[in-house]
């Protein structure tokens, strides 16, 4: 395995969830959601902690859909 493979985070394709599915998923799986305001040095966004998986995204939808895909991949 090369150093690139060791240092590159594997990211599954985000799921496409509806607004209702996002709210249900947040309520069922996520313990904490943190919003960080953008600064000139940092783009900001949401960080979710769901079933011991940390996931980040610029929007809440992006973060939830990616977290759902990661959890779905782990359960397979």
N, CA, C and O atoms as CSV, one atom per row, in Angstrom:
chain,resi,resn,atom,element,x,y,z
A,1,UNK,N,N,0.838,-1.173,0.000
A,1,UNK,CA,C,0.000,0.000,0.000
A,1,UNK,C,C,0.891,1.247,0.000
A,1,UNK,O,O,1.860,1.314,0.756
A,2,UNK,N,N,0.575,2.213,-0.825
A,2,UNK,CA,C,1.365,3.436,-0.888
A,2,UNK,C,C,0.944,4.401,0.220
A,2,UNK,O,O,-0.098,4.221,0.851
A,3,UNK,N,N,1.758,5.416,0.445
A,3,UNK,CA,C,1.453,6.392,1.486
A,3,UNK,C,C,0.166,7.142,1.164
A,3,UNK,O,O,-0.555,7.543,2.078
A,4,UNK,N,N,-0.136,7.339,-0.118
A,4,UNK,CA,C,-1.366,8.040,-0.493
A,4,UNK,C,C,-2.597,7.259,-0.052
A,4,UNK,O,O,-3.562,7.845,0.440
A,5,UNK,N,N,-2.568,5.944,-0.226
A,5,UNK,CA,C,-3.690,5.116,0.177
A,5,UNK,C,C,-3.854,5.105,1.691
A,5,UNK,O,O,-4.975,5.051,2.198
A,6,UNK,N,N,-2.736,5.157,2.413
A,6,UNK,CA,C,-2.789,5.158,3.866
A,6,UNK,C,C,-3.327,6.473,4.425
A,6,UNK,O,O,-3.997,6.485,5.458
A,7,UNK,N,N,-3.033,7.581,3.741
A,7,UNK,CA,C,-3.398,8.896,4.246
A,7,UNK,C,C,-4.686,9.451,3.637
A,7,UNK,O,O,-5.156,10.504,4.067
A,8,UNK,N,N,-5.256,8.780,2.665
A,8,UNK,CA,C,-6.467,9.250,2.009
A,8,UNK,C,C,-7.691,8.646,2.676
A,8,UNK,O,O,-7.790,7.430,2.839
A,9,UNK,N,N,-8.614,9.505,3.055
A,9,UNK,CA,C,-9.850,9.042,3.690
A,9,UNK,C,C,-10.768,8.425,2.638
A,9,UNK,O,O,-11.014,9.015,1.587
A,10,UNK,N,N,-11.263,7.242,2.935
A,10,UNK,CA,C,-12.237,6.612,2.051
A,10,UNK,C,C,-13.590,7.260,2.292
A,10,UNK,O,O,-14.064,7.309,3.427
A,11,UNK,N,N,-14.212,7.756,1.231
A,11,UNK,CA,C,-15.516,8.396,1.353
A,11,UNK,C,C,-16.477,7.745,0.378
A,11,UNK,O,O,-16.312,7.875,-0.835
A,12,UNK,N,N,-17.477,7.048,0.890
A,12,UNK,CA,C,-18.466,6.459,-0.007
A,12,UNK,C,C,-19.309,7.554,-0.667
A,12,UNK,O,O,-19.335,8.690,-0.194
A,13,UNK,N,N,-19.982,7.216,-1.736
A,13,UNK,CA,C,-20.867,8.179,-2.395
A,13,UNK,C,C,-22.017,8.521,-1.449
A,13,UNK,O,O,-22.677,7.621,-0.930
A,14,UNK,N,N,-22.262,9.807,-1.221
A,14,UNK,CA,C,-23.339,10.199,-0.304
A,14,UNK,C,C,-24.694,9.689,-0.787
A,14,UNK,O,O,-24.957,9.624,-1.988
A,15,UNK,N,N,-25.537,9.334,0.156
A,15,UNK,CA,C,-26.894,8.920,-0.180
A,15,UNK,C,C,-27.725,10.148,-0.513
A,15,UNK,O,O,-27.392,11.255,-0.091
A,16,UNK,N,N,-28.788,9.968,-1.253
A,16,UNK,CA,C,-29.686,11.062,-1.595
A,16,UNK,C,C,-30.934,10.924,-0.733
A,16,UNK,O,O,-31.855,10.187,-1.085
A,17,UNK,N,N,-30.969,11.635,0.402
A,17,UNK,CA,C,-32.075,11.534,1.354
A,17,UNK,C,C,-33.015,12.728,1.217
A,17,UNK,O,O,-32.585,13.838,0.903
A,18,UNK,N,N,-34.291,12.487,1.453
A,18,UNK,CA,C,-35.265,13.580,1.455
A,18,UNK,C,C,-35.135,14.365,2.762
A,18,UNK,O,O,-34.445,13.936,3.687
A,19,UNK,N,N,-35.799,15.506,2.826
A,19,UNK,CA,C,-35.763,16.328,4.047
A,19,UNK,C,C,-36.269,15.539,5.254
A,19,UNK,O,O,-35.670,15.592,6.329
A,20,UNK,N,N,-37.355,14.818,5.079
A,20,UNK,CA,C,-37.924,14.030,6.182
A,20,UNK,C,C,-36.967,12.918,6.610
A,20,UNK,O,O,-36.799,12.668,7.803
A,21,UNK,N,N,-36.344,12.253,5.642
A,21,UNK,CA,C,-35.386,11.190,5.951
A,21,UNK,C,C,-34.176,11.739,6.704
A,21,UNK,O,O,-33.641,11.076,7.592
A,22,UNK,N,N,-33.747,12.948,6.348
A,22,UNK,CA,C,-32.618,13.583,7.028
A,22,UNK,C,C,-32.971,13.836,8.494
A,22,UNK,O,O,-32.184,13.517,9.386
A,23,UNK,N,N,-34.140,14.405,8.745
A,23,UNK,CA,C,-34.556,14.673,10.126
A,23,UNK,C,C,-34.693,13.382,10.924
A,23,UNK,O,O,-34.255,13.311,12.072
A,24,UNK,N,N,-35.300,12.362,10.320
A,24,UNK,CA,C,-35.440,11.072,11.004
A,24,UNK,C,C,-34.076,10.465,11.300
A,24,UNK,O,O,-33.850,9.934,12.388
A,25,UNK,N,N,-33.177,10.543,10.343
A,25,UNK,CA,C,-31.847,9.952,10.495
A,25,UNK,C,C,-31.059,10.662,11.592
A,25,UNK,O,O,-30.388,10.019,12.399
A,26,UNK,N,N,-31.144,11.985,11.615
A,26,UNK,CA,C,-30.462,12.752,12.669
A,26,UNK,C,C,-30.972,12.351,14.049
A,26,UNK,O,O,-30.184,12.143,14.972
A,27,UNK,N,N,-32.281,12.244,14.185
A,27,UNK,CA,C,-32.868,11.892,15.467
A,27,UNK,C,C,-32.529,10.492,15.926
A,27,UNK,O,O,-32.428,10.235,17.126
A,28,UNK,N,N,-32.353,9.590,14.988
A,28,UNK,CA,C,-32.103,8.196,15.346
A,28,UNK,C,C,-30.625,7.881,15.585
A,28,UNK,O,O,-30.307,7.096,16.478
A,29,UNK,N,N,-29.721,8.471,14.812
A,29,UNK,CA,C,-28.322,8.056,14.847
A,29,UNK,C,C,-27.335,9.072,15.411
A,29,UNK,O,O,-26.258,8.682,15.862
A,30,UNK,N,N,-27.663,10.347,15.401
A,30,UNK,CA,C,-26.662,11.360,15.761
A,30,UNK,C,C,-26.797,11.843,17.193
A,30,UNK,O,O,-27.884,12.178,17.664
A,31,UNK,N,N,-25.648,11.867,17.874
A,31,UNK,CA,C,-25.586,12.348,19.251
A,31,UNK,C,C,-25.337,13.845,19.309
A,31,UNK,O,O,-25.805,14.534,20.216
A,32,UNK,N,N,-24.585,14.341,18.318
A,32,UNK,CA,C,-24.178,15.739,18.374
A,32,UNK,C,C,-23.965,16.269,16.960
A,32,UNK,O,O,-23.449,15.567,16.091
A,33,UNK,N,N,-24.367,17.503,16.748
A,33,UNK,CA,C,-24.105,18.211,15.496
A,33,UNK,C,C,-23.528,19.577,15.862
A,33,UNK,O,O,-24.098,20.299,16.679
A,34,UNK,N,N,-22.404,19.923,15.258
A,34,UNK,CA,C,-21.723,21.182,15.559
A,34,UNK,C,C,-21.604,22.000,14.279
A,34,UNK,O,O,-21.165,21.496,13.245
A,35,UNK,N,N,-22.002,23.274,14.362
A,35,UNK,CA,C,-21.836,24.184,13.230
A,35,UNK,C,C,-20.666,25.108,13.509
A,35,UNK,O,O,-20.585,25.709,14.581
A,36,UNK,N,N,-19.767,25.224,12.557
A,36,UNK,CA,C,-18.623,26.125,12.664
A,36,UNK,C,C,-18.772,27.215,11.616
A,36,UNK,O,O,-18.888,26.934,10.423
A,37,UNK,N,N,-18.767,28.456,12.072
A,37,UNK,CA,C,-18.897,29.584,11.143
A,37,UNK,C,C,-17.660,29.683,10.252
A,37,UNK,O,O,-16.546,29.415,10.702
A,38,UNK,N,N,-17.853,30.063,9.000
A,38,UNK,CA,C,-16.690,30.226,8.119
A,38,UNK,C,C,-15.842,31.428,8.536
A,38,UNK,O,O,-16.357,32.434,9.026
A,39,UNK,N,N,-14.558,31.300,8.333
A,39,UNK,CA,C,-13.608,32.383,8.572
A,39,UNK,C,C,-12.765,32.526,7.307
A,39,UNK,O,O,-12.895,31.715,6.390
A,40,UNK,N,N,-11.916,33.528,7.242
A,40,UNK,CA,C,-11.050,33.641,6.067
A,40,UNK,C,C,-10.119,32.432,5.886
A,40,UNK,O,O,-9.686,32.151,4.768
A,41,UNK,N,N,-9.810,31.720,6.970
A,41,UNK,CA,C,-8.914,30.571,6.891
A,41,UNK,C,C,-9.640,29.233,6.801
A,41,UNK,O,O,-9.027,28.239,6.410
A,42,UNK,N,N,-10.935,29.171,7.151
A,42,UNK,CA,C,-11.670,27.914,7.226
A,42,UNK,C,C,-13.024,28.069,6.553
A,42,UNK,O,O,-13.704,29.077,6.746
A,43,UNK,N,N,-13.417,27.078,5.765
A,43,UNK,CA,C,-14.667,27.192,5.012
A,43,UNK,C,C,-15.916,27.028,5.866
A,43,UNK,O,O,-17.008,27.390,5.427
A,44,UNK,N,N,-15.786,26.496,7.066
A,44,UNK,CA,C,-16.934,26.321,7.950
A,44,UNK,C,C,-17.797,25.154,7.522
A,44,UNK,O,O,-17.521,24.505,6.513
A,45,UNK,N,N,-18.843,24.886,8.290
A,45,UNK,CA,C,-19.764,23.818,7.949
A,45,UNK,C,C,-20.204,23.041,9.175
A,45,UNK,O,O,-20.037,23.492,10.308
A,46,UNK,N,N,-20.767,21.868,8.933
A,46,UNK,CA,C,-21.321,21.022,9.987
A,46,UNK,C,C,-20.438,19.812,10.237
A,46,UNK,O,O,-19.902,19.218,9.301
A,47,UNK,N,N,-20.293,19.454,11.498
A,47,UNK,CA,C,-19.619,18.224,11.898
A,47,UNK,C,C,-20.625,17.417,12.697
A,47,UNK,O,O,-21.188,17.900,13.679
A,48,UNK,N,N,-20.847,16.178,12.265
A,48,UNK,CA,C,-21.801,15.293,12.933
A,48,UNK,C,C,-21.062,14.166,13.633
A,48,UNK,O,O,-20.058,13.661,13.131
A,49,UNK,N,N,-21.561,13.781,14.787
A,49,UNK,CA,C,-21.046,12.629,15.526
A,49,UNK,C,C,-22.199,11.642,15.633
A,49,UNK,O,O,-23.103,11.806,16.452
A,50,UNK,N,N,-22.151,10.620,14.795
A,50,UNK,CA,C,-23.250,9.659,14.696
A,50,UNK,C,C,-22.709,8.249,14.873
A,50,UNK,O,O,-21.902,7.783,14.068
A,51,UNK,N,N,-23.153,7.565,15.929
A,51,UNK,CA,C,-22.700,6.203,16.217
A,51,UNK,C,C,-21.179,6.086,16.123
A,51,UNK,O,O,-20.655,5.185,15.468
A,52,UNK,N,N,-20.481,7.004,16.782
A,52,UNK,CA,C,-19.017,7.030,16.856
A,52,UNK,C,C,-18.334,7.282,15.509
A,52,UNK,O,O,-17.148,6.990,15.356
A,53,UNK,N,N,-19.068,7.819,14.538
A,53,UNK,CA,C,-18.498,8.196,13.242
A,53,UNK,C,C,-18.555,9.712,13.145
A,53,UNK,O,O,-19.614,10.315,13.318
A,54,UNK,N,N,-17.404,10.325,12.866
A,54,UNK,CA,C,-17.335,11.779,12.710
A,54,UNK,C,C,-17.365,12.089,11.216
A,54,UNK,O,O,-16.568,11.555,10.445
A,55,UNK,N,N,-18.295,12.960,10.816
A,55,UNK,CA,C,-18.458,13.315,9.412
A,55,UNK,C,C,-18.636,14.819,9.299
A,55,UNK,O,O,-19.302,15.438,10.129
A,56,UNK,N,N,-18.039,15.406,8.268
A,56,UNK,CA,C,-18.135,16.851,8.059
A,56,UNK,C,C,-18.652,17.157,6.661
A,56,UNK,O,O,-18.453,16.389,5.719
A,57,UNK,N,N,-19.322,18.300,6.553
A,57,UNK,CA,C,-19.799,18.777,5.267
A,57,UNK,C,C,-20.109,20.252,5.349
A,57,UNK,O,O,-20.351,20.782,6.433
A,58,UNK,N,N,-20.103,20.924,4.200
A,58,UNK,CA,C,-20.390,22.356,4.199
A,58,UNK,C,C,-21.835,22.651,4.567
A,58,UNK,O,O,-22.125,23.679,5.179
A,59,UNK,N,N,-22.741,21.755,4.198
A,59,UNK,CA,C,-24.151,21.930,4.541
A,59,UNK,C,C,-24.591,20.758,5.416
A,59,UNK,O,O,-23.942,19.712,5.451
A,60,UNK,N,N,-25.690,20.950,6.111
A,60,UNK,CA,C,-26.218,19.873,6.938
A,60,UNK,C,C,-26.621,18.688,6.062
A,60,UNK,O,O,-26.369,17.538,6.422
A,61,UNK,N,N,-27.240,18.959,4.921
A,61,UNK,CA,C,-27.633,17.889,3.994
A,61,UNK,C,C,-26.420,17.082,3.548
A,61,UNK,O,O,-26.463,15.852,3.557
A,62,UNK,N,N,-25.355,17.744,3.164
A,62,UNK,CA,C,-24.133,17.058,2.727
A,62,UNK,C,C,-23.560,16.187,3.841
A,62,UNK,O,O,-23.171,15.044,3.598
A,63,UNK,N,N,-23.507,16.713,5.045
A,63,UNK,CA,C,-22.946,15.964,6.174
A,63,UNK,C,C,-23.803,14.747,6.523
A,63,UNK,O,O,-23.263,13.669,6.772
A,64,UNK,N,N,-25.123,14.901,6.544
A,64,UNK,CA,C,-26.012,13.789,6.888
A,64,UNK,C,C,-25.973,12.710,5.814
A,64,UNK,O,O,-25.880,11.525,6.136
A,65,UNK,N,N,-26.042,13.095,4.555
A,65,UNK,CA,C,-26.038,12.100,3.467
A,65,UNK,C,C,-24.726,11.319,3.444
A,65,UNK,O,O,-24.730,10.120,3.163
A,66,UNK,N,N,-23.614,11.973,3.733
A,66,UNK,CA,C,-22.333,11.275,3.790
A,66,UNK,C,C,-22.256,10.368,5.018
A,66,UNK,O,O,-21.775,9.239,4.920
A,67,UNK,N,N,-22.720,10.846,6.165
A,67,UNK,CA,C,-22.719,10.024,7.382
A,67,UNK,C,C,-23.600,8.791,7.195
A,67,UNK,O,O,-23.232,7.698,7.625
A,68,UNK,N,N,-24.750,8.955,6.561
A,68,UNK,CA,C,-25.650,7.828,6.306
A,68,UNK,C,C,-24.974,6.806,5.393
A,68,UNK,O,O,-25.106,5.600,5.602
A,69,UNK,N,N,-24.253,7.285,4.387
A,69,UNK,CA,C,-23.549,6.371,3.478
A,69,UNK,C,C,-22.440,5.626,4.204
A,69,UNK,O,O,-22.245,4.432,3.977
A,70,UNK,N,N,-21.707,6.319,5.080
A,70,UNK,CA,C,-20.636,5.663,5.850
A,70,UNK,C,C,-21.212,4.582,6.768
A,70,UNK,O,O,-20.672,3.479,6.848
A,71,UNK,N,N,-22.299,4.900,7.454
A,71,UNK,CA,C,-22.918,3.934,8.357
A,71,UNK,C,C,-23.501,2.757,7.580
A,71,UNK,O,O,-23.405,1.613,8.023
A,72,UNK,N,N,-24.100,3.030,6.432
A,72,UNK,CA,C,-24.646,1.977,5.588
A,72,UNK,C,C,-23.541,1.055,5.106
A,72,UNK,O,O,-23.726,-0.161,5.060
A,73,UNK,N,N,-22.402,1.613,4.748
A,73,UNK,CA,C,-21.259,0.815,4.286
A,73,UNK,C,C,-20.708,-0.064,5.415
A,73,UNK,O,O,-20.324,-1.209,5.179
A,74,UNK,N,N,-20.671,0.468,6.633
A,74,UNK,CA,C,-20.190,-0.310,7.777
A,74,UNK,C,C,-21.116,-1.483,8.104
A,74,UNK,O,O,-20.659,-2.537,8.546
A,75,UNK,N,N,-22.402,-1.295,7.888
A,75,UNK,CA,C,-23.383,-2.323,8.214
A,75,UNK,C,C,-23.473,-3.422,7.164
A,75,UNK,O,O,-24.133,-4.437,7.389
A,76,UNK,N,N,-22.830,-3.236,6.038
A,76,UNK,CA,C,-22.878,-4.264,4.988
A,76,UNK,C,C,-21.822,-5.300,5.156
A,76,UNK,O,O,-21.734,-6.228,4.353
